[in-house]
């Protein structure tokens, strides 16, 4: 049986009917005292029992909603622009780090979230959280979000495969050049034996790990006052080094086809023997590669120069109170329950290995046990040790553009090596490309500036 107006019209009618049903159902829902939006399924599952407990303890109604990240950002941005105090706004919303910059584009007083500096300091939580982690959720010193995490980064590696290649202890490679040499030794041994076995997972056409290295060196391409740092000599030096890891005769890297499952299989099969690992990534590796128990090890990131950090941060989530919230004090108490409480820590541990940003919670015995998966290594203790050292990271409206510009320079650098067959003169060649990229970004920042 066919619909005479055609399938597209039928689909539109069905969508309209479904929307009407949703609206009808929502109209019958009792209005909540607090409306909370989250974008991650693991967060939703971890928060569910906490919300129920909070409702019983405080005699309030809380609606916990999971909204996919893209839809959440469209809805929030639209409501902030049209009516920043709209009753349709949630009271609390979680945002992922790659999206926060768009909300900081407006002048300081027009950001759609309320400042939290006062709440943090009056409650005493400001001094209990890793201070550097506030920067990414701040604009010009005003904190608009509470960190859910820190996401310190280490290198995880197949100890068995490196040892067979003659690298007795990869963790003794304290600098990036030393690490590169160990990976070249790995390549020389395994290359003739296993065609697709690579020493380290690093993408050629993406700059995620370049940004990790720059963080280690204390460099943000754009800071929270829109100052640019492309022309810092260390940026060219880092790009030139990274390009040699992923291209040319000194290449030691490979990459997975995508997805955590495929990546974990590559690690299990020995196709990727080392990889940059934030705490959240450990969950997936253990889940999808259970056969590697005892074969894996962790080490801090190597450094370039004395004084560099042995870690960086990769990823992140915040929770903020919107200007549409009628009872910010109640919303703040909800944050304390979800993010700061011992019950909150226990609940999140069921779904991930993420280290909380609250320093006092690190005393929990769960973080101080030998991990059989890592050969008895105190893996969580290493994450906690490095969490204290994370560098300051900023995300601004221009951060995404800056990363695009840097990615274009990386592409030129890898082309340079391919065309010449070596990296001679590469760092000097990168310098003018970075000058050009910075000038272009300055013009773009000026174009998108609000008149205040």
Rosetta blueprint (number, residue, H / E / L):
1 X L
2 X L
3 X L
4 X L
5 X L
6 X L
7 X H
8 X H
9 X H
10 X H
11 X H
12 X H
13 X H
14 X H
15 X H
16 X H
17 X H
18 X H
19 X H
20 X H
21 X H
22 X H
23 X H
24 X H
25 X H
26 X H
27 X H
28 X L
29 X L
30 X L
31 X L
32 X L
33 X L
34 X E
35 X E
36 X E
37 X E
38 X E
39 X L
40 X L
41 X H
42 X H
43 X H
44 X H
45 X H
46 X H
47 X H
48 X H
49 X H
50 X H
51 X H
52 X H
53 X H
54 X H
55 X H
56 X H
57 X H
58 X H
59 X L
60 X L
61 X L
62 X E
63 X E
64 X E
65 X E
66 X E
67 X L
68 X L
69 X H
70 X H
71 X H
72 X H
73 X H
74 X H
75 X H
76 X H
77 X H
78 X H
79 X H
80 X H
81 X H
82 X H
83 X L
84 X L
85 X L
86 X L
87 X L
88 X L
89 X L
90 X L
91 X L
92 X E
93 X E
94 X E
95 X E
96 X E
97 X L
98 X L
99 X L
100 X H
101 X H
102 X H
103 X H
104 X L
105 X L
106 X L
107 X L
108 X H
109 X H
110 X H
111 X L
112 X L
113 X E
114 X L
115 X L
116 X L
117 X H
118 X H
119 X H
120 X H
121 X H
122 X H
123 X H
124 X L
125 X H
126 X H
127 X H
128 X H
129 X E
130 X L
131 X H
132 X H
133 X H
134 X H
135 X H
136 X H
137 X H
138 X E
139 X E
140 X L
141 X L
142 X E
143 X E
144 X L
145 X L
146 X E
147 X E
148 X L
149 X L
150 X L
151 X L
152 X E
153 X E
154 X E
155 X E
156 X E
157 X E
158 X E
159 X H
160 X H
161 X H
162 X H
163 X H
164 X H
165 X L
166 X L
167 X L
168 X L
169 X L
170 X H
171 X H
172 X H
173 X L
174 X L
175 X E
176 X H
177 X H
178 X H
179 X H
180 X H
181 X H
182 X H
183 X H
184 X H
185 X H
186 X H
187 X H
188 X H
189 X H
190 X H
191 X L
192 X L
193 X L
194 X L
195 X L
196 X L
197 X L
198 X E
199 X L
200 X E
201 X E
202 X L
203 X L
204 X L
205 X L
206 X L
207 X L
208 X H
209 X H
210 X H
211 X H
212 X H
213 X H
214 X H
215 X H
216 X H
217 X L
218 X L
219 X L
220 X L
221 X L
222 X E
223 X L
224 X L
225 X L
226 X L
227 X L
228 X E
229 X L
230 X L
231 X L
232 X L
233 X H
234 X H
235 X H
236 X H
237 X H
238 X H
239 X H
240 X H
241 X H
242 X H
243 X H
244 X H
245 X H
246 X H
247 X L
248 X L
249 X L
250 X L
251 X L
252 X L
253 X E
254 X E
255 X L
256 X L
257 X L
258 X L
259 X L
260 X H
261 X H
262 X H
263 X H
264 X H
265 X H
266 X H
267 X H
268 X H
269 X L
270 X L
271 X L
272 X E
273 X L
274 X E
275 X E
276 X E
277 X E
278 X E
279 X H
280 X H
281 X H
282 X H
283 X H
284 X H
285 X H
286 X H
287 X H
288 X H
289 X L
290 X H
291 X H
292 X H
293 X L
294 X L
295 X L
296 X E
297 X E
298 X E
299 X E
300 X E
301 X L
302 X L
303 X E
304 X L
305 X L
306 X L
307 X L
308 X L
309 X L
310 X L
311 X L
312 X L
313 X E
314 X L
315 X L
316 X L
317 X E
318 X E
319 X E
320 X E
321 X E
322 X E
323 X L
324 X L
325 X L
326 X L
327 X L
328 X H
329 X H
330 X H
331 X H
332 X H
333 X H
334 X H
335 X H
336 X H
337 X H
338 X H
339 X H
340 X H
341 X L
342 X H
343 X H
344 X H
345 X H
346 X H
347 X H
348 X H
349 X H
350 X L
351 X L
352 X L
353 X L
354 X L
355 X L
356 X L
357 X L
358 X E
359 X H
360 X H
361 X H
362 X H
363 X H
364 X L
365 X H
366 X H
367 X H
368 X L
369 X L
370 X L
371 X E
372 X H
373 X H
374 X H
375 X L
376 X L
377 X E
378 X L
379 X H
380 X H
381 X H
382 X H
383 X H
384 X H
385 X H
386 X H
387 X H
388 X L
389 X L
390 X L
391 X L
392 X L
393 X L
394 X L
395 X L
396 X L
397 X L
398 X L
399 X H
400 X H
401 X H
402 X H
403 X H
404 X H
405 X H
406 X H
407 X H
408 X H
409 X H
410 X H
411 X H
412 X H
413 X H
414 X H
415 X H
416 X H
417 X H
418 X H
419 X H
420 X H
421 X L
422 X L
423 X L
424 X L
425 X L
426 X H
427 X H
428 X H
429 X H
430 X H
431 X H
432 X H
433 X H
434 X H
435 X H
436 X H
437 X H
438 X H
439 X H
440 X H
441 X H
442 X H
443 X H
444 X H
445 X H
446 X H
447 X H
448 X L
449 X L
450 X L
451 X L
452 X L
